[in-house]
Amino acid sequence: MMSKLTYFVALICICTTVHARRLTAEQSALDLEQRFAAVAKDNTVILTQTSCGYLEFAVNWITHAEALGITNWLTIAEDELALNYLNTRYPGHAVPASAFTSAQREMGKGSDVFEWGTAAFSKIACARPAYLQVALDAGYKVLWSDMDTAWLKNFFELAPHDRDVVLVDDSEEENEQISDNTCTGLMYFSPTDKAKAVLRDWHQVCVEGGSNNQPAWNKVFNMERRNSMDYHVMTKELYPHGYLLETRGFFANDKTAEWQPAWVHANFRVGHEAKQQFLTDRFAWRSGSVEDYPSCEAPQEKFVATEYPWQTEERLAAEAALRAMGVVTASMGGNLAAEVDQQPQAIALTIDIAETKAPSPDIMLAEASPADASAKPSA
């Protein structure tokens, strides 16, 4: 049987891991609050989202924003490569997706680029209301912008600031205020009870329905409006969708044109190349050459992500510690059960192993590496 020394070493390692991960989660929340405070302007922050595979779009968006004097933005990086790149190029403006959750969630592979309509895209897109909720709960107004857009005018100089939510329209409806298809690519929330409630409902409907976030949003929003939600939808003259831009014709370098919208949005088309070409054709692409960006095939660290991280991480930590000691060499199966009480010190290990080896001098707690991925901004 396992020696008492080995047992207690494993127990100490598990307790330490639990405590460290709890501290990491608490530190992430503190760091995020500090990031909000550092970039906020007029108590407002902008959130965007990218992955390694869409860093060109991130840089294009940032370049246009900076040209307008906009600095109160944070980009949520869905993988390590994107996070490292953005932190180097734009210090203080990149945060890992894990910072928005109380428990660690895995960061994806930078090479995984998900297109609109895929299951992986839906999974990441459904996290959007949760990201926005964090900013509202911290007391900030928050604007979400997709990164397949190029801002040509400052939204904050054009939009009302006294509404629960300000949106843009993806419909063909002439009166945007009655549109039933508002766009989740640009959303501006105030920290009101109604705004927080609609975000919670949106997240629930998106996750439970397994749909892309825009249909889920409109299902909830169209219902909430009947309950007197204070909202405004920007005109399509200022914020046209991609199809309207294409049919009416617009080029960002033509300053003499009668029509001067506030942005170019490459929606109503699918895929990296199609979106980039759309922006390029309209002289709204300022992202440099592909050689300026990291290879998204490079290996990177991944973090534990589970729906119930408390119980599951205990099992992973226990198994990892015992494997490192040479106690367990095969799948645990029913040989080890880690029962976790509400206190990290109360861990009971039930071990049924015929042979044990001497504990290794160096106990390495291996990280789990479930496969998931990053995402680009919403279509």
N, C-alpha and C positions, 0 to 999 in steps of 0.2 A: 504493500500500500504506500501511498504518498507520505513522505516524511512531514512532520509538523513544521519544520523549517520551510520546506517548499510551499506548504499550504499558506503559511502566514506571509511569505514573500508575495505570493500571487494575490492574496487578499489586500495587502498594502498597495500593490500596483493598481489594482482595480479601484480602490477608494481614491487613490491619488488621481487617477485618470478621470473619474467622475467629477471630483472637485475642480480639477483643472479645466474641464470642459464647461462646467458651470461658470467658472470665472471668465473663461473665454467668451461665453455668450453675454455675460454681464458687461464685459469690456467692449464687445462689439456694439452693444446698445449705447454705451457711453460715448464711444468713438463716433457713432452715427449722429448723436445729438450735437457733438462738437463740430462735426462736418456741416450740419445744417446751420448752426450758428455762424460758422466761418464764412459761408458763401451767401447766406440770406441777404436779400435787399428788400426793404419795405416789408419785412416779415414774410417774404415769399421765396420759395425755392422751385427750381425746375428740375424734374427728374427725366432722365433718358435711360436707354438700355441698349447694350450691345454685346457682341461676342467677338472672338478673334476673327472669325470669317467675315464680319461686317465692320471691321475697324475703319475701312475707307469711308463708310457712310457716317461713322461717328466723327471722324476728322472733318468731313465735309460739313456736317451740321455745326460742329464747334467753330469752324472757320467762319461760317456765315454769321453765327451768333456773336462772335468776338468782333466782327466788323461792325456790328450794330451797338457795340459797347455792353453787351450782355455777359455778365460773369457769374450770375447766381444759379449756376447749374451743377448738378451731380450726375455722373453717368454710372449706372448700375452695371457692373461687369459680371457676365455669366460664366466666365472661365478665367483661369489664372493668367494665361497669356495676354488676354485683353486687359486685365487689371494691371499687370506689370507694365505693359506698354503705355497705358493712359497715365499711370502714376508717374512715369518717367517724363512723359511729354507735357502733361498737365497736372502738376503736383497739387494735391488737395481737392481734385475734382472727380476722382474715381473711387467707388466703394464696391466691395464684393456683395453679391446677392445675399450671402449668409448674414451680413450685418443687419438685414431687415427681419430676421427671424430670431426667436428666443433660443432656438436650438440650431446646431449646425446643419446646413443643407449642402449637398454636394455641389461642387462646381463642375461644369461639363467639360467636354473635350473641345478645344478651340476649333478642331477640324470639322466638328459637327455643325453644319449650317442648315437650319430648318426653314422651309418655305411655308408661306401662308397656306393653310388648309390641311397641314399634316398634324398628326396626333402630338408630336413633340412640340410643334409651334403652339398648339392649344394649351399644352401643359404650362409652358413658360408664360404665355399671354394671360392665363388665368391668375398668375401671381401679381399682375399689375394692380388690381384694386387693393391687394394687401400692402404693396409698396406705398401706394398713395395714402392708405389709412395710417401708416406709421407717421408720415409727415403731418397729417391732420391732427393726430393724437398728440404730437409734440407742439401743437399750437400754431403751425405755419399754414399759410395759403400755399397750395402746390399746383404746379402746372406740369402736365405730362406732355412730352412731345416725342413722336416717333422720329427715328433718325434717317428714314428715307425721305426726309423733307429738307428744304433749304429755306431758311427765313430771309426774306427780303426787307421786311419792316418789323419793328418792335411790337410784338403782340400787346405788351403792357401799355403802350400808348394808344391802342385802338379798342381795347376791350373794357367793359364795365367791371368794377371791382367790388360791387356790393351784392353779388348773387351767390346762391348756393353752388351753382356750377355754370360755367360758360363753355360752349361746345362749338364745333363746326359741323357742316352738313355733307353727307354723302348721297343725298337723294336728288331727284330731279324736281322736287317741289319748289315752286316759285317763292312761297312764303316759308322761309327756313324755320320759323317759330313753331310750325305744325308738322315738321318733318318727323317721320317715324324711323329714320335711318341716320341718326347722328353718328359721327366718326369718333372712334376711340384713339385716333392718332394725334389729337390735340384736345386736352381736357384741363379745365382750370377750376379747382375746387377751393372753397373757403372752409375753414374749420368749424362748420355749423353742425348741429345735431342731424339735420336732414341730409347733409352731404355725407356724413359718416354712416348713416343708416343705409343710404343707397349704395355705398361702396360695399358694405357688409352683404347686402342682398345680391349685388352683382357677383361678388366672389363666390357665394354659395351657389347661385344659379349656373355660373360658368363651370365650376368644378363638378357639380352633380349632373349637369347636362352633357358634359364632355364636348362642348361646342367651342368654336372660336370666341374670343372675348366680345367682339362687336355685336353679334346676335344676342348674346347673353345680356350685354349692357342695355341694348334697346328694349329687350323684353322687360327688364326691370325699370328702366327710366320711363318708358311709356306708361307704365302703371303708376309710378311714383308721381308723375306730373299731375295726375288727377287728384293727388293729395296736396295740391298747392305748393309744390316745390318751386322755389324762386330760381329761374334759369334764364339764360339767353343763348341763342344760337347766332353765331357770326354769319354775315352775309357771304354768299358764294362769290360776290364781286371781290371781296377781300381774301376769302379762304376757299378757293375752288378745289374740287377733287380732281384727280388726275385725268379722268375722262373728259371733263369740261375743259381743262387746260389744253388737251389734245385737239378737241373738236373746234374750239374757238381760236386756238393758235396763240402762243405767248412765248416770248424769248426774254430772259432776264436782262440781256444787254441792250434791249431796245427801250431807252428811256423816253422816247418820244411817242410811244404807243398810247392810245387813249386808255387802254385797260392796264392798270398797274396793280396786280394782286400782291398780297403780303407774303405769300410763300409759293413754293413749288412742291407739290406732294406727289411722289411717284407711286401712288396706289392705283388700283384698277389694272395692275399688271403683276405678274408673279415671277420671282427669280432675281438673283443678284444682277445678272447681266442686263436684263430688261429694265430694271430700275435705274441702274447706273447710266444706261444709254439714254433713258428718258431725261434724266437730269442733265447729262452732257449736251444733248440736243437743244436744251433750253438754256444753255450757258449758265447752269447752276451747279457745276461740278468743280470743286476746288480741293481735291484730295490728293494730288500728287500721283506718283507712279507706284505700281505694285511692289517695287523693290524697297519702298520705304516702310513696309510692314513685315511683321514676323511671319515665319512659316507656321501655319496652324496645325501642322502634323507633329510638332515637337511634343515630347512627353511632358506631362505636368501633374502636379499634386491634385488629388481628389479628396474630398472630405466625406465623412459619414453623413448620409441623409436617409432618414426613416420617418415614417408617419408617427411612430411612437419612439423617439430616440432614447428616452430614459431606460426602458426595459431592454431594448434591442442592443444598445451600445454596451450595456453591462455584459451581455452574452458575448458580444464580439471581443470585448476587452479580456474577459475571462479566458476565452478560447485562445486569443492571441498570446496572452501571458504564458499559458500552459504549453502551447506549441513551442514558444521560444525556449522554454526550459527542457524541451524534449519529452515532456510528459505525454503529450498527445501528438500522434503522428498521422492520424487519419481523421476523417470527418467525425465531428463530435457525436452526431446521432443522438442516442439517448444516454450517452456516457457521462455527460456533464449538463447539469441544469443550474442556472444561476437565478436564484429567486431574490428579487430586490424589494426591500421595504421602502418607505418614503424617505428614510434617512440613508445617506451614502455609507454610513458605518455598518448598517444592518444588512450584510450580504452573507448568505448561506450557500456554500458550494456542496453539492452532493456528487461525489466522485466514485466511479466504479471502474477502476482501471487495474488490470492485473499486474502490469509492470510499470515501474517508474525509473527514471534516470536521475542522476545528480543534477541539481539546478545549474543552469548556465550562469556564468559570472556576469554576463551582460544580458539583461532582460529587455528585449525590444518589443514594444507594443505596436504591432503593425496596424496601419490604417486600413479600413475596409475600402474597397474601390468599386462600388456599384456603377453600372454603366448608365449614364444619362447624358444630357447634352446642353449646349448653349442655345441661344436663340438670337435672332435678329429682331429689330423692332417690328412692331405690328405692321401688317400690310395696309 
